[in-house]
Structures are given as structure tokens and as C-alpha cells.
Amino acid sequence: MAEACAPFDFEVPPLKHVICEMREDELTRITTGSRGKRIDLEDFSAEFRAQPIQEAMAGPFALAHFKLSRFDAPGKFLHGFEKKILDPWRAALREAGFTFERCYPIIFISGKNCATNYHMDLSHVVAWQIYGKKRFCGLQDPRRWAPHRLRMNCRGPEVIKPDALREADTLCYEMGPGAVAWNAMLTPHWVEAGDEVAMSINFSHGGLRYQGQLCPHEQEHMDYQAAHPDIAEKSPDGDY
């Protein structure tokens, strides 16, 4: 995404300041960020919070926060974010013919050479790179690697990076500060940080319709939820 499709401009304080503030918030998810074949959410909060900030930032870690309004207040690092970024983005979507049931931001910070491993999201995501570099990787032919059964069980243990996957099968983007990428719901992907700490703000969208029509991925998930209410993955219910 570029130019008018990525109208984001917000001055975020230095990364050290952001991490200090985030790690003091009890809703911040702190994990090891270890690279692997599947998502690893092993809790790393006690160890990370106990380290001096410079030592903590030098080692492996991954921070995530799903309720950013907690930081949008005077003296906080996202003060003014809703007014300057989120409200205009929602308005731009509506003006372009989109409607949505949810649209809210999430922060992801990865330590040096750490990763968010192979997974699928139950939302459409706009990833906006703020600090450092990340390599955002999807697949040339997502349905080959994620058939309907697997997509409908996207939180299950079978969602693991296939051994047969080769570089030619991937679709990867090197994202530096200011880069913006769109990732469709229920498509396999993974994100790797480079040799510096990297931060992105991702916008999560659900119930997203263009001129009244859902994306086919989201339509099939809604149909599956209606047919299998007891076992279907629940849609996220997050907000700002």
C-alpha cells in the first residue's frame, strides 16, 4: 500500500520509551519471540520486566498489546492517536465504499531476529511499520497450503509451517519504517524482524464489506460459524 492508500503519519516517541511504558501495563502480552514453525505464546513477562531496559531490548522478546486506548491519553505515547489516525482511517474506508463491524489497532514489537511465526488471522490486517525492519511473508498460492478444513481450524495445532514450503512458494516483503502492507483474513503468513528491534502498528478489520459484500474468506468463515456454532473459531471482539 502507498500514497493515498496508506495515509498514516504519527510521531511515535523513541522505541525505548514505548517499550518502557508498555511493559508496565498488565495487558501487554510478553513472549520469547523465538523463531519456529508455529506460533509460540510462552509467557516471558516476569523475566522481561525484571531486566534493565537496555538488557531487555538486547535479548529476545515479543510484545503485543490489543487495547491501545490505554496509551491514548495526556503523557502517554499514543496521545492523540484516535483523533489523528484511527478516526480518519475509518472515515476513509467508509468514503471508499467499505463498511465494517470492527476496526482497531494493535502494537507488535519484536526483538532482534525474533519472529511472529506461521499463523492465520481471523481478521484483515493493515500492517504499518514504525521502527526497524520486518520481513512479512505470505504464500504465492495460499489455498494449496491452507485448504478449507485448515482455515476453519486456524487456531488448531495443525497450523504449522509445512516442511515442503520453499522460497519459490513464498511472497515476501521487506518492510522498513513507513511501509504499509495489507494481509487478507485466513491466509498463512509469518513476520521476521531483522538485526534491530522492530515495531509495527497493525489495524485489525472484521465484518469488512465492500459495497455490501464480504471477502470470500470471511464469508466462508461466517457460513462455517452458522453451521457449526459449537466448534467454529470465534471472531475477535476487540476494540480501541
N, C-alpha and C positions, 0 to 999 in steps of 0.2 A: 504494500500500500504506500502511496506517496501523495504529495501535494494536497489537493482538496479532500482526498480520501483519508488523510491522516492529520487532522487539524489539532494536534496536541502540542502545547507549549506551556510548560510549568517549571518554575525554578525549584528544584528539589535540593535541600541542604546537602552538605558533604556526606558521603556514604557512612563514614564513621558515626556521625550524628544520628543518621537514620537507624543504624543497627543498634546503637545505644538505647534509643527510645523504644524501638520495637522489642528488644529482648527484656525490657522491664514490664511489658504488657503481658498479662496472663493468658490472653487469647492467641498469642503468637505461637505457631507450630514450629518447633525446632527439631530438625532431624540431622542425620550424619551427612547426607548428600552423597553417599558412596555410589560410584558408578556400578551398574549391573544390568541384568536382563529384565528386571521388573521393578515396579515402584517399591521403595523401602521407606516405611514411615516409623522406623525405630526411634523412640524418643531420645533426644540428646540435650534436652533443655537444662538439666541440672549441671552437666559438665560445661556446657557453653556459657551459662550465666556465671559460673564460678571463676572463669578465666578473665584476666585483664583483657580489655577490649582489643589491644593490638595483637595479643597472643591468640585470642579467639578468631580474629579476622585472618590470621595467617594459616590457620588449620582448616580441616574440612568441616563444612556445616551447610545447612539449607534452612532458610527462614521463609515462612509463608504466613500471611495474615488475610483474613476473609471479611473483616469488618472495619474498613478503613475510615469510617466516620469518627472512630475513636481518636484519630490523629488530625482531624479537620477541625481545629479549634485554635484560638489565640495561643501562641507559644509552641504549638505542635508543628511537626514537619510538613503536614499537608494542609495547613491553614489556607482556606480559600479554594481547595481543590474542587469541591462540588460546584461552586459557582463558576469557576473559570474553565473547568474541563468537563465534568460529568454532565451538567445541565446542557451545555452547548452540543455535546456529542449525542445525547438523547434527542435533542431538537433536530439535529442534522439527519438522524436516522428517520424521524417522522417525516421531515420535509422530502426525503428521497423515496417515500412510499413504504417504509418499514413500520411495523408495529411489533411490540414485544411485551412479554409478561415480566421479565426481569432484565436488568442491565446494571451491573455493579462492578467495581474494580477490586482487584486482588493484587497484593505485592508478593513477588518471589525474589529472594536474594540467594545466590549460590556462591559458596566459597570457591577458591581457586581449583580449577579442574574437577569441580563437582558436577552433579547432573540430576535432572528430573528424568528418571528412567522411563522406558517404554510403557505407554498407557494410552487410554482413550478418555475423552472428556464428555460429560453429559451436558455440554453447552458449546456454543460457538464462541471462539475466543479471538480477541484482538490483542496481540502481544506488542507492547511498546517498550523498547529497550531504553533504559535510562543511563546506567553506568556499566562500564566494562563491555565485554563481548560474549555473546552466546551463539551457539550453532544449533539452529532449530531444524530438526529433521522429521520429515514425513515420508510417505511412500509414493512411488510412481503409480502403483495400482493397489490402492488400499483394500478393495474388496477381495483381492486374491489372498491377502494375509488376514483379513478380518471378515469372514462371512457372517451372515445374519445371526446365527446362533451365538457367535462370539461377541458381536456388537451388543446383543441383548443381555449379555452377561459381562459387561465391561469392567466390573469390579471383582470379577472372579479370579481364581488362581491360575486359570488357563491363559490369562492375558500376560504373555511373556514374549520377549523379543525372539523371533524364530532363528534357529541356528542357520537355516538356509538363506537368510537375508544377506544380500551382497550390496556393495556400494552402488552398483548399477540399478538396484531396486529402490534406492532412496531418492528423496528430493529435499536437499538441504540448503539452508540459507545462513550465511554469516551475518549476524545482526550486531552492528555497533550502535553507539549512542544515537538516538533519534530514529532508528529503523523501526518499522511497524509491519507486522505480518498478521494475516487472517488464517485461522485454522478452523475447519469445519467440524461440527459435532460428530462424535463417534468415528473419528479417523485416527489410526495409530500414529504416535509421534513420540519423540524424546528430545530433550534440550540439554546441551552440554555447555558449561562455562569454560572460558579459556584460562590463561595463567594469571588472571586477576579476578577479584571479587566482582560479581556482576548482578545488577538489579534490573528488574522489569516490572512494569505495572500492566496487568492483563485485565481486559474488560470481558466479563462473562455475560453472555446473552442466552436467554431461553424464551420459548414460545415466540421465536422470531419469525415473522411472516413478511413476505414481500408482496404487496398488493393482495393481501389476504391469504397467501399460500405459504405453507410451511416448507422448509427444506426437506427433501425426501428422507434424509437421515432422521430428522426429528419426527416426521410423520410416522415412520415405521416404529419408532420408539413409543410414540403416543398410542399407536394401534396395539402394540405389544402390552403396554400398561393396561389398556382397557380389556384386553383378552386374558391377561394373567396378573390381576391386581395383587395377588398374594406373593408372587415371586419376582415380579419385574422390579428393576432398579428404580428407585425414586428420583425424581428430578430434584436438583438443588433448590433450596428455598432461601438462598442468601439475598441480602440487600445491602445498601450502603449504611 
